[in-house]
Amino acid sequence: MAGTSDAGHLLKTYECRGDLAAQSPMSHVAQVTTPTLILHGEDGDRCPVGQAEQWFAALRERNVPVRLVRYPGGSHLFLLNGRPSHRMDYNERIVQWLEQWIPVAGTPVSPS
């Protein structure tokens, strides 16, 4: 983030001191097994879409169930101030993802 985000240099200087590589999620991706849904505004300056793509690719390479959805024209806060169709889609995808991956009592989860 320190090298790609519009505010990453500030975080690096004032908040994330020490070993930045060790603080990166990419440094720990081999330990991730949780099914992961990534919903990302394409035009975000805080978290550029390349970060989402990198995380998606790393999880996919490790056979972690993962889905990446990109919202064209969406900023970092597209969930709050983006297109109504994007906000609605975001909410629907979360519900569908949770229904897919959280078992109903007594029912095993099966990836679909």
C-alpha positions in Angstrom: 0.0 0.0 0.0 2.8 2.4 0.8 3.9 2.4 -2.8 0.5 2.4 -4.6 -2.0 4.3 -2.5 -2.4 8.1 -2.6 -2.0 8.2 1.2 0.3 5.2 1.6 3.4 7.3 2.2 1.6 9.0 5.1 0.6 5.7 6.6 4.2 4.4 6.2 5.6 7.5 7.9 3.1 7.9 10.7 1.3 4.7 11.4 3.0 1.6 10.0 6.5 1.8 11.3 8.8 -1.2 11.4 8.9 -4.1 8.9 6.4 -3.1 6.3 6.7 -6.3 4.4 5.8 -8.3 7.5 2.7 -6.2 7.9 1.5 -6.8 4.3 -1.3 -9.4 3.8 0.8 -10.7 0.9 3.4 -11.9 3.4 0.8 -14.1 5.0 -1.2 -15.3 2.0 0.1 -18.9 2.4 -1.8 -19.2 5.7 -5.1 -18.1 4.2 -7.8 -20.8 3.8 -11.0 -18.8 4.3 -13.2 -18.3 1.3 -12.7 -14.7 0.3 -15.0 -12.3 -1.6 -13.3 -9.1 -2.9 -15.6 -6.2 -3.8 -13.6 -3.3 -5.2 -14.2 0.1 -6.8 -12.0 0.4 -9.8 -11.2 4.1 -9.4 -10.2 4.1 -5.7 -7.1 6.1 -4.8 -6.8 4.7 -1.3 -6.8 1.1 -2.4 -5.9 0.9 -6.1 -7.5 -2.0 -7.9 -4.1 -3.6 -8.6 -4.0 -4.5 -4.9 -7.3 -6.4 -5.1 -6.1 -8.1 -8.3 -2.8 -9.2 -6.6 -4.6 -10.6 -3.6 -7.1 -12.4 -5.8 -4.3 -14.0 -7.9 -2.4 -15.0 -4.8 -5.4 -16.7 -3.2 -6.4 -18.4 -6.5 -2.9 -19.8 -6.9 -3.3 -21.4 -3.5 -6.7 -22.9 -4.4 -8.5 -20.7 -1.8 -12.1 -20.1 -2.9 -12.1 -16.5 -4.0 -14.1 -14.1 -6.1 -13.2 -10.7 -7.3 -15.8 -8.2 -8.4 -14.7 -4.8 -9.8 -17.1 -1.9 -9.9 -16.3 0.5 -12.8 -16.1 4.1 -11.8 -16.3 3.2 -8.2 -14.2 5.0 -5.7 -12.9 3.7 -2.3 -16.3 4.7 -0.9 -18.5 3.4 -3.7 -20.5 1.5 -1.2 -21.7 4.8 0.3 -21.7 7.2 -2.6 -21.5 5.0 -5.7 -24.1 4.1 -8.3 -27.3 2.7 -6.7 -26.9 -0.4 -9.0 -23.4 -1.0 -7.6 -24.5 -0.6 -4.0 -27.4 -3.0 -4.5 -25.1 -5.5 -6.3 -22.6 -5.2 -3.4 -25.2 -6.1 -0.8 -26.7 -9.0 -2.9 -23.2 -10.5 -3.4 -22.4 -10.4 0.3 -25.7 -12.2 1.1 -25.1 -14.8 -1.6 -21.5 -15.4 -0.5 -22.5 -15.8 3.1 -25.3 -18.2 2.2 -22.9 -20.2 0.2 -20.1 -20.4 2.8 -21.9 -20.4 6.2 -23.6 -23.7 6.8 -27.1 -24.0 8.1 -27.0 -25.9 11.4 -26.4 -29.6 10.6 -25.7 -29.0 6.9 -22.2 -29.3 5.5 -20.9 -26.6 3.2 -20.1 -27.6 -0.3 -18.5 -25.2 -2.8 -20.5 -24.5 -5.9 
